[in-house]
């Protein structure tokens, strides 16, 4: 067993695939193309408004909402509170923040060095990652809200997927 496998198991991820699906639950429901498409379309809009304090607060808000709704959903499922699950979220949030930080710092570095092509690429990547990560967390919140409202975990996602299929299908 590799070190990475052991590390994942300490956070109750039994495989790399399970960890990756936890990072991007839209793949589990087959709506990843919609989420990726929305993230790509949103890039020009975000370019006009930028990622300011309010946007960062929104990002933290969606993270907090995922944690709190997850705690409530786990109580409804009669699961005992576990620091392991909170740690799992911490690992995911850290991965997300590293991606956001890295893409933004690369953008700033290339911009500072007047490498316009690379700066534009990393600026786009930064915005895309922020939007995509927020959408993925919203999907996770929707899973939790479905459980809280007494439905199957995928109930709201299935409804959203039907709407997306009808709209883009």
Rosetta blueprint (number, residue, H / E / L):
1 X L
2 X L
3 X H
4 X H
5 X H
6 X H
7 X H
8 X H
9 X H
10 X H
11 X L
12 X L
13 X L
14 X L
15 X L
16 X H
17 X H
18 X H
19 X H
20 X H
21 X H
22 X H
23 X H
24 X L
25 X H
26 X H
27 X H
28 X L
29 X L
30 X L
31 X L
32 X H
33 X H
34 X H
35 X H
36 X H
37 X H
38 X H
39 X H
40 X H
41 X H
42 X H
43 X H
44 X H
45 X H
46 X H
47 X H
48 X H
49 X H
50 X L
51 X L
52 X L
53 X H
54 X H
55 X H
56 X H
57 X H
58 X H
59 X H
60 X H
61 X H
62 X H
63 X H
64 X H
65 X H
66 X H
67 X H
68 X H
69 X H
70 X H
71 X H
72 X H
73 X H
74 X H
75 X H
76 X H
77 X L
78 X L
79 X L
80 X L
81 X L
82 X L
83 X H
84 X H
85 X H
86 X H
87 X H
88 X H
89 X H
90 X H
91 X H
92 X H
93 X H
94 X H
95 X H
96 X H
97 X H
98 X H
99 X H
100 X H
101 X H
102 X H
103 X H
104 X H
105 X H
106 X H
107 X H
108 X H
109 X H
110 X H
111 X H
112 X H
113 X L
114 X L
115 X L
116 X H
117 X H
118 X H
119 X H
120 X H
121 X H
122 X H
123 X H
124 X H
125 X H
126 X H
127 X H
128 X H
129 X H
130 X H
131 X H
132 X H
133 X H
134 X H
135 X H
136 X H
137 X H
138 X H
139 X H
140 X H
141 X H
142 X H
143 X H
144 X H
145 X H
146 X H
147 X H
148 X H
149 X L
150 X L
151 X L
152 X L
153 X L
154 X L
155 X H
156 X H
157 X H
158 X H
159 X H
160 X H
161 X H
162 X H
163 X H
164 X H
165 X H
166 X H
167 X H
168 X H
169 X L
